[in-house]
Amino acid sequence: MNDEKEKKKKKKKKELKEFLSESVRDVSKDFIQKISDDVNVYKKIRMINGLPPNFEADEFASWWNIGRFYLCPDVLTLFYDHWDELCEGDGGLLGTFEDSQKKMISMYRLAVENNFIRKRV
């Protein structure tokens, strides 16, 4: 009798764990896509308009594009927790290049402060 209860309990735990991990995966996937879109827009605007480079923004864009965040997935949690601060002044698609650059710089600095990106001197 106790074995049956234990099995049911374990099954429920497993189902809950699978559900949670699936929903977390979906949120993570959407969040990664959102940042990837921001990085791509930043890079395209900078290339098209021939705007001056910014080391920190360009370094973050490169770091993101080569997928370094996969090596340290905790950085996604960090960005997610600070997303409102990172997007401060961001006008979305109608925002300025400076807003986009500021977001890249903010993400770079946050990642450096938390040792996810090694700052080159």
Buried (B, 14 or more C-beta within 10 A) or exposed (E): EEEEEEEEEEEEEEEEEEEEEEEEEEEBEEBBEEBBEBBEBBBEBBEEEEEEEBEBBBBBBEBBEEEBBEEBEEBBEBBEEBBEEBBEEBEEEEBEEEBBBBBBBBBBBBBBEEEBBEEEE
